[in-house]
Amino acid sequence: FDTNKEETVFLYVFECPGGDSALATTGCSLLAQNSVSFSSWNSTATYATHSIVASVTDPVAANHQLRVRIQVKGPPLWIPVVGPYESTVVYSG
């Protein structure tokens, strides 16, 4: 693990037509975005936990899907998607 590295994480939430599995967000509407800068992503040689919130206030049309895009500005950042350190997306609405 590299410790004390600075990271900026950008979070985008899109509403897209349902049934489309393309990676592109062409034809999608941006509903929310946020960016958070961390002066030290992790201070010890272990996994770190951070929350990034983007509030969606518009209703999502029937048969549409939400897409979350995460982009990082800084050194390469590994975000685990499987246990025991899996990442989560929490939707409350």
Long-range contacts (C-beta under 8 A, 24 or more apart in sequence): 1-42, 1-44, 1-45, 1-46, 2-75, 3-40, 3-42, 3-43, 3-44, 3-45, 4-40, 4-41, 4-42, 4-43, 5-40, 5-41, 5-42, 5-74, 5-75, 6-37, 6-38, 6-39, 6-40, 6-41, 6-74, 7-37, 7-38, 7-41, 7-72, 7-73, 7-74, 7-75, 7-77, 8-35, 8-36, 8-37, 8-38, 8-72, 8-73, 8-74, 9-35, 9-36, 9-38, 9-50, 9-52, 9-70, 9-71, 9-72, 9-73, 9-77, 10-34, 10-35, 10-70, 10-71, 10-72, 10-73, 11-35, 11-36, 11-52, 11-53, 11-54, 11-68, 11-69, 11-70, 12-54, 12-68, 12-69, 12-70, 12-71, 13-54, 13-56, 13-66, 13-67, 13-68, 13-69, 14-66, 14-67, 14-68, 14-69, 15-58, 15-60, 15-61, 15-64, 15-65, 15-66, 15-67, 16-64, 16-65, 16-66, 16-67, 17-63, 17-64, 17-65, 18-63, 18-64, 18-65, 19-63, 20-65, 25-67, 25-69, 28-67, 31-56, 31-57, 31-58, 31-60, 31-66, 32-56, 32-57, 41-74, 41-77, 47-80, 47-85, 56-93, 66-91
